[in-house]
Each structure stands twice: as structure tokens, then as C-alpha cells.
């Protein structure tokens, strides 16, 4: 069970310093929106990925949000500063009816094989355990089980999905294979695992930009500091900022500054 609203409320009542990669105009609007919510957050703007990530590494800021910065340079800076081989992101979302769920992989070059998806799920559970979330997992594939004979790609995807569920259960997680039934996965589980990063990115865009769902941000789940990734197509970044502040607070015990 996941409780996104509680994390947002924790962030709203925090006085954390949040670094954000946004141009001045959007920064000003964001500060105004946060001020109407009686938030005491300190928003620190950055216009260079290396400076944003460096400030996070040094502790000059409590958490960071990518904002409108280009993804490639931000990921490169994260790998360099935090000695990461890969950057693993899991998106926090809500469907059009308000039901919250997590989605991974969401980067087009993530989750390309069994091992990478396994690491994403296990890293997500470890990361969000600080918030008290115990995740029920729904693994998607490129078809229903009865579609196995409709092509080699579909057959391999189904086999990999079933294998992943068995491994996750062995590791103590509650997991089900939902085939291609995204609607069942979202309604019945906390963490939805797409067949690969391209599929996950398409699900994200369809759910948020077309289907009216909500996207709170995508934390990097394989690092201790809080970095929330965002889509550059967003126009309102208050949710990712509150999410970053809330996660930083629950993960580190950050208290209000005197």
C-alpha cells in the first residue's frame, strides 16, 4: 500500500532546501503556488546539471528536482557524482480516478532485460521502505498467456514476465503476472513493471498527458540522496518539489530548520 498524499503533506510542512532545474519564470510561478499552500520550503534554482547534482552531493541542498533540464546531461552528472553504473527511476503516478501507483522502467534505455527489471523492482522496494511502503507488484508482458503462439517476441516477453514473478516471490515480494492487462495492473497493484523502458515511457505519457492521470515525479531509487526526475513537458512542478521534500524528510529524519 502506498500513501502519496502523506509524503506530499510531509513535504509541504518541511523547510527543506530543494534544488530545481527551472528557468526563472517558472521558478517564480512555482514559488507563488507553494506560498499559497503555506509551504516553508526553500527553492534554489539551478541552470546547470553539474551544479545541481554537485549541490546535492555536498549537502548544500536536501533534495533535487530535474525540472526542465535535459535528461542526458543530468543522468551523466548523477553517474559521475554518485558513482552509479546506471540510473534507476521509478515514477509515482495516479490514474484518472486518483488511484496511486508506481511505474518502472520509465527511461527508454532502462529495463531492457530480466536482471535490470529485477534490480529496478528490488531497488524500488528498498527505497520506498523508508516511507513504510510494502509494494504489491504487477508484472506486464507483451500479451496474454494465451497469446504465446502469436510471435516469438510475445512468447519471450511472457516467459520473462512469468520468470520475474517467480523470482520476486522468492525474494519475499507479493507479485502477479498481468500479461498485457495494464488496467488490471494499475487497479490491483502498487508497482507496475512494464516489459521495457520504451513501453514504460509510453504508458507514462499515455496515462499522464493523454489520459488525465497525475505524475508526481520519478525518484532515482538506487541512490541514498533524493533526486526526483521529471518530464520536461510538465508545466507545473509543485508536485515533484513537494515529493522531493517529503522523501528527503522521511528518509533522513530532516526536521524544520530553526
C-alpha positions in Angstrom: 0.0 0.0 0.0 1.3 3.4 -0.9 0.3 6.8 0.5 1.5 9.6 -1.8 -0.6 12.3 -0.2 1.1 11.7 3.2 4.5 12.2 1.5 3.3 15.4 -0.1 1.9 16.7 3.2 5.3 15.9 4.9 7.0 17.9 2.1 4.6 20.8 2.4 5.3 21.1 6.2 9.1 20.8 5.7 11.5 23.6 5.5 14.0 21.7 3.3 16.2 23.3 0.7 15.2 21.9 -2.7 17.3 22.5 -5.8 15.4 22.7 -9.0 16.4 23.0 -12.7 13.9 25.5 -13.9 14.0 28.8 -15.7 13.4 32.0 -13.7 9.8 32.5 -15.0 8.6 29.0 -13.9 10.6 29.3 -10.7 8.7 32.5 -9.8 5.3 30.9 -10.5 6.2 27.8 -8.6 7.2 29.8 -5.5 3.9 31.7 -5.7 2.0 28.4 -5.9 3.9 26.9 -2.9 3.4 30.1 -0.9 -0.4 29.8 -1.3 -0.1 26.3 0.3 1.7 27.8 3.4 4.8 25.9 2.5 8.1 26.9 4.1 10.3 25.2 1.5 13.3 27.0 0.2 13.5 26.7 -3.6 17.1 27.0 -5.0 17.2 27.5 -8.8 20.0 25.9 -10.9 20.7 26.3 -14.7 23.4 23.7 -15.0 23.1 20.0 -14.3 26.6 19.6 -12.8 25.9 22.4 -10.3 22.5 20.9 -9.3 23.9 17.4 -8.8 27.1 18.8 -7.1 25.0 20.7 -4.6 23.0 17.6 -3.8 26.2 15.6 -3.3 27.7 18.2 -1.0 24.6 18.6 1.1 24.1 22.3 0.1 20.5 21.2 -0.8 18.4 18.5 0.8 16.9 17.1 -2.4 16.9 17.9 -6.1 14.3 18.0 -8.9 15.4 17.9 -12.6 12.7 20.3 -13.8 13.2 21.3 -17.5 16.9 20.3 -17.7 17.9 17.9 -20.4 17.9 14.3 -19.3 21.2 13.1 -20.8 23.4 15.7 -19.1 21.6 15.2 -15.7 22.0 11.4 -15.9 25.6 11.8 -16.8 26.2 14.1 -13.8 24.4 11.7 -11.4 26.5 8.8 -12.6 29.7 10.7 -12.2 29.0 12.3 -8.8 27.4 9.3 -7.2 29.5 6.6 -8.9 26.4 4.9 -10.5 26.7 2.4 -13.4 23.1 3.0 -14.2 20.4 5.5 -13.0 17.2 3.7 -12.0 14.0 5.7 -11.9 10.5 4.7 -10.7 7.6 7.1 -11.4 5.0 7.9 -8.8 1.6 8.4 -10.5 -2.2 8.4 -10.0 -4.7 7.3 -12.6 -7.6 9.5 -13.8 -9.6 8.2 -10.8 -6.9 9.2 -8.3 -5.7 5.7 -7.6 -1.9 5.9 -6.9 0.6 3.6 -8.4 4.3 3.3 -9.2 5.6 2.6 -12.7 9.0 1.3 -13.8 11.0 1.2 -16.0 10.3 4.7 -17.5 13.6 5.6 -19.2 13.7 4.4 -22.8 17.1 2.7 -22.2 16.1 1.0 -18.9 14.7 -2.4 -18.1 16.0 -4.0 -21.3 16.5 -7.5 -19.7 15.4 -9.7 -16.9 18.2 -8.7 -14.5 17.7 -4.9 -15.0 14.0 -5.2 -14.3 14.7 -7.3 -11.2 17.1 -4.7 -9.9 14.6 -1.9 -10.5 11.9 -3.7 -8.5 14.1 -4.6 -5.6 15.7 -1.2 -5.5 12.2 0.4 -5.6 11.1 -1.7 -2.6 14.2 -0.8 -0.7 14.0 2.9 -1.5 10.3 3.3 -0.6 10.5 1.2 2.5 11.7 4.4 4.3 8.1 5.7 3.7 6.7 2.5 5.1 5.5 1.2 1.7 5.3 -2.5 1.2 4.8 -2.9 -2.6 2.5 -5.4 -4.3 3.9 -5.9 -7.8 2.2 -6.4 -11.2 4.5 -7.5 -14.0 3.3 -6.8 -17.5 4.2 -8.6 -20.7 3.5 -8.1 -24.4 0.3 -10.2 -24.5 -2.0 -12.5 -22.6 -0.8 -16.0 -21.7 -3.0 -17.5 -24.5 -1.1 -15.2 -27.0 2.1 -17.2 -26.6 1.9 -18.6 -30.1 1.4 -15.3 -31.8 5.1 -14.4 -32.3 8.5 -15.1 -30.9 8.7 -11.6 -29.2 5.4 -12.2 -27.4 6.5 -15.6 -26.3 9.8 -14.4 -24.9 8.1 -11.5 -23.1 5.5 -13.8 -21.5 8.2 -16.2 -20.4 10.4 -13.4 -18.9 7.4 -11.9 -17.1 6.5 -15.2 -15.5 10.1 -15.8 -14.5 10.3 -12.4 -12.9 7.2 -13.0 -10.8 8.6 -16.3 -9.5 11.9 -14.6 -8.6 10.2 -11.7 -6.8 8.1 -14.1 -4.8 11.2 -16.0 -3.9 12.6 -12.6 -2.6 9.6 -12.2 -0.4 7.5 -9.8 -2.6 3.9 -10.2 -3.5 3.8 -10.3 -7.3 1.4 -11.3 -10.0 1.8 -11.6 -13.8 -0.8 -9.5 -15.5 0.2 -10.1 -19.2 -0.8 -7.0 -21.3 -3.7 -6.0 -18.9 -2.4 -2.6 -17.8 -5.9 -1.8 -16.4 -5.8 -4.7 -14.0 -2.2 -4.0 -13.0 -3.0 -0.4 -12.1 -6.2 -1.2 -10.2 -4.8 -4.2 -8.2 -1.1 -3.4 -7.5 1.2 -0.7 -6.2 4.1 -1.2 -8.6 3.6 -1.8 -12.3 6.5 -3.3 -14.2 6.5 -2.6 -17.9 8.0 -5.0 -20.4 10.8 -2.5 -21.1 11.7 1.2 -20.8 10.1 2.2 -24.1 6.8 0.6 -23.1 7.0 2.2 -19.7 7.7 5.6 -21.2 4.7 5.2 -23.5 2.5 4.1 -20.5 3.6 7.2 -18.6 2.9 9.6 -21.4 -0.5 8.0 -22.3 -1.6 7.9 -18.6 -0.4 11.5 -17.8 -0.5 13.6 -20.9 -3.4 11.9 -22.7 -5.4 10.1 -20.0 -5.6 12.8 -17.4 -3.6 10.9 -14.8 -1.3 12.7 -12.3 2.5 12.4 -12.4 4.3 13.3 -9.1 7.8 12.6 -10.3 10.3 9.7 -10.7 12.8 9.4 -7.8 16.2 7.7 -8.6 15.8 4.6 -6.5 19.5 3.4 -6.5 21.0 6.2 -4.5 20.6 7.4 -0.9 20.1 11.1 -1.6 16.8 12.2 -3.1 16.7 13.2 -6.8 13.3 13.4 -8.4 13.3 13.2 -12.2 10.5 14.9 -14.2 9.3 15.3 -17.7 10.3 18.5 -19.5 6.8 18.7 -20.9 5.3 19.4 -17.5 4.1 23.0 -16.8 3.5 22.7 -13.0 6.4 21.4 -10.9 4.9 21.8 -7.4 4.1 18.1 -7.0 7.7 17.0 -7.8 9.1 19.6 -5.4 6.7 18.6 -2.6 7.5 14.9 -3.3 11.3 15.6 -3.1 10.9 17.4 0.2 8.7 14.7 1.6 11.0 11.9 0.6 14.1 13.8 1.9 12.3 14.2 5.2 11.1 10.6 5.8 14.4 9.2 4.5 16.7 11.3 6.6 14.6 12.5 9.5 15.1 16.0 8.3 13.3 18.4 10.7 12.2 22.0 10.3 15.0 24.5 10.3 15.1 26.9 13.2 
